[in-house]
Amino acid sequence: MAVRPGLWPALLGIVLSAWLRGSGAQQSATVANPVPGANPDLLPHFLVEPEDVYIVKNKPVLLVCKAVPATQIFFKCNGEWVRQVDHVIERSTDGSSGLPTMEVRINVSRQQVEKVFGLEEYWCQCVAWSSSGTTKSQKAYIRIAYLRKNFEQEPLAKEVSLEQGIVLPCRPPEGIPPAEVEWLRNEDLVDPSLDPNVYITREHSLVVRQARLADTANYTCVAKNIVARRRSASAAVIVYVNGGWSTWTEWSVCSASCGRGWQKRSRSCTNPAPLNGGAFCEGQNVQKTACATLCPVDGSWSPWSKWSACGLDCTHWRSRECSDPAPRNGGEECQGADLDSRNCTSDLCVHTASGPEDVALYVGLIAVAVCLVLLLLVLILVYCRKKEGLDSDVADSSILTSGFQPVSIKPSKADNPHLLTIQPDLSTTTTTYQGSLCPRQDGPSPKFQLTNGHLLSPLGGGRHTLHHSSPTSEAEEFVSRLSTQTYFRSLPRGTSNMTYGTFNFLGGRLMIPNTGISLLIPPDAIPRGKIYEIYLTLHKPEDVRLPLAGCQTLLSPIVSCGPPGVLLTRPVILAMDHCGEPSPDSWSLRLKKQSCEGSWEDVLHLGEEAPSHLYYCQLEASACYVFTEQLGRFALVGEALSVAAAKRLKLLLFAPLACTSLEYNIRVYCLHDTHDALKEVVQLEKQLGGQLIQEPRVLHFKDSYHNLRLSIHDVPSSLWKSKLLVSYQEIPFYHIWNGTQQYLHCTFTLERVSPSTSDLACKLWVWQVEGDGQSFNINFNITKDTRFAELLALESEGGVPALVGPSAFKIPFLIRQKIISSLDPPCSRGADWRTLAQKLHLDSHLSFFASKPSPTAMILNLWEARHFPNGNLSQLAAAVAGLGQPDAGLFTVSEAEC
């Protein structure tokens, strides 16, 4: 049917009014929706579109939209139309085209955004109408801005050598919008554009390419967004200079001008000189050596030889040598002639004929020459031997310098650009340890024991005796019907962290084995005539988004019991472990519950409970028991009030059950001290083929912002070699304190020198900086030692995870009813439920018990939750008997009644 163009504005107004009255009709997903036959040029177009904004604290934000031509304009947020009264609309006419223009404004509050928090992002969109159709604007997303207090990683102090690179990591706190990071050096802004030696990485780490002396300073990482500005702890960076030796001087002149003496040379530690704690030069600055200067020996004549025979010239001669001693070492030569001659005939020379005498003369001269040569050889040989003796004396004199050995005035500093690039110095690590370590024990200490108690202990033989009761006929009927019920088919099956059952007014119990999590459904908690299928589920922290503000931390597992919304006439009791060290001065503890919309709410502030409140909590050293009349998803969250607030961490050491290679890995887990965390790691290690190699220990981890450190020591180098390149490993504080990360651990890899090596003995330390610590003495055979495996044998916790009716309770039903009817009425002599609460150490909850129709039933329900399955009924019977009730028959039930 055709509609006249003039009727379109009226029809659009009628339809729009119907939408604004809450019809919930959705607009088309297209940007423009023209009317058939209309001029597309007259479709609205936006002059101003809404833009993404952030809500800071509790201030609402303003969204503005303007379109031309427009006859109607409104906002739609998360698919729903904003009420008409929340719009501020201004109408005008475009000056250039004369077309109608409309501008609309709305305010969006923090409460509106929080309603959909965790489900989807909050967005708003502007829709404008004209006679030609409709047009939608872009979506504007409204987010709640915040910036957490704690940095995920803070810069650490370090000492680096000159010209070495520096890397200061910084991971800012989580925030919306993401925080911008800047660095301060001694409170002055670091600007990489002004200093090419410095740059900031995408991960916000500050990098100094080559350290200079001017880079010695205190560095602070600053994170800021529109909400707040956070500063990390300052990291002191010291650029040190190790000393270097100058060149040696020349050897000095020998101290003795004649004979044995000393000479020396020196150098100085000035090339460069040590600065900022840099190491002094290693070695000696002065060297000495022995020296021997030969003394000069002046020559002296030997005696004259005999006169020779008279020669043809009527002379004879004699000779002498400058060899007694011969001149050496620069000594003076002999003075005078070495040959003397004279007339042998008293100046009367008589010439004789040549004959045999001349031959004899020549032979004699030759003999003399040979003797002289032999004498010269002998002298040379003697001289050489004397020189060798002198040299040996000089060499032996080096023993005098044996006391001059290199002396290290200060150990040199390792050239460590970062802790992750140096070999661990175990001696240094042990001396710098701060905090208290537990006593080192060579043998295992019985700290971690899992015991199996009796399901039902026999009662004492006093006047008031409790007997086992049989189910009533109605209970027997109900139990017999459970096998034919179909309620079990409505829930997912097959997970080890979930249990379920079908219950009626008789109540029952659900347990998730080996987690410490259970749900007690007392008798009459479910209205008579009703049958509920109830489930109990343990969630992994990474599967559930639990927002934690400020210094809050998760102390318990996240547990769901349901279905939500079922009608309960009595509180059920949810039991779960926690890892906090309860102290009213150190912790502010809150019970959180997730609403149907997905947001988390504080439903209980421990220590400030109102007696008539829907929730109540009995907090013990390692477990909490929550009374609730509304099923749902719960978690216990703590906020530290001081640095004394501590969480208990369970430390477990695992290693391969069978080692087929030279490498051997030791895994150190740091878990919350709860049964559910222990169960997850044990199951994981079973899949990895690991075994426990030491008795578990407990460490108290404080809210001091200090990291957890782990180190290994005393590894026998002849059998094993550590492949770790650092002196210790660290787990950041935030990863542990947040409480939402599973399987936190560090691995130490050792390598056997020989495949035949099977014995391992070493020490492993785990400690919080300036806090508590634990040490493990590892000494076992890696091939056959399994003595610690039995410590983690998981308990069965009473067998089946779902118990229905009387079998779920330690106290027989009829005896329970008699105790309740006897102790609920006030007694003038004080023999009522108040005295029972005092005997069971529950007198701090008297106001809560008094607010319930049956205080005694609340006390007995709490006793059942705390003591199943290993509770001692004899002790409870003694407490009831000690009340002094005049009618002892109230607490006795015959076998016929059972």
Secondary structure, 3 states (H helix, E strand, C coil): CCCCHHHHHHHHHHHHHHHHHHHCCCCCCCCEEECCCCCHHHCCEEEECCCCEEEECCCCEEEEEEEECCCEEEEEECCEECCHHHCEEEEEECCCCCCEEEEEEEEECHHHHHCCCCCCCEEEEEEEEECCEEEECCCEEEEEEEECCCCCECCCCEEEECCCCEEECCECCCEECCCEEEEEECCEECCCCCCCCEEECCCCCEEECCCCHHHCEEEEEEEECCCCEEECCCEEEEEEECCCCCCCCCCCCCCCCCEEEEEEEECCCCCCCCECCCCCCCCCCEEEEEEEECCCECCCCCCCCCCCCCCCCCEEEEECCCCCCCCECCCCCCCCCCEEEEECCCCCCCCCCCCHHHHHHHHHHHHHHHHHHHHHHHHHHHHHHHHHHHHHHHHHHHHHHCCCCCCCCCCCCCCCCCHHHCCCCHHHHHHCCCEEECCCCCCCCCCCCCCCCCCCCCCCCCCCCCCCCCCCHHHHHHHHHHCCCCHHHHCCCCCCCEEEEEECCCCEEEEECCCCEEEEECCCCCCCCCCEEEEEEEECHHHCCCCCCCCEEECCCEEEEECCCCCCCCCEEEEEECCECCCCCCEEEEEEEECCCCCEEEEEECCCCCCCCCEEEEECCCEEEEEECCCCEEEEEEEECCCCCEEEEEEEEEEECCCCCCEEEEEEEEEECCHHHHHHHHHHHHHHCEEECCCCEEEEEECCCCCEEEEEECCCCCCEEECCCCCCEEECHHHHHHCCCCCCEEEEEEEECCCCCCEEEEEEEEEECCEEEEEEEEEEECCCCCCCHHHHCCCCCCCCCEEEHHHHCCCCHHHHHHHHHHHCCCCCCCCCHHHHHHHCCCHHHHHHHHCCCCHHHHHHHHHHHHHCCCCCHHHHHHHHHCCCCCCHHHHCCCCCCC
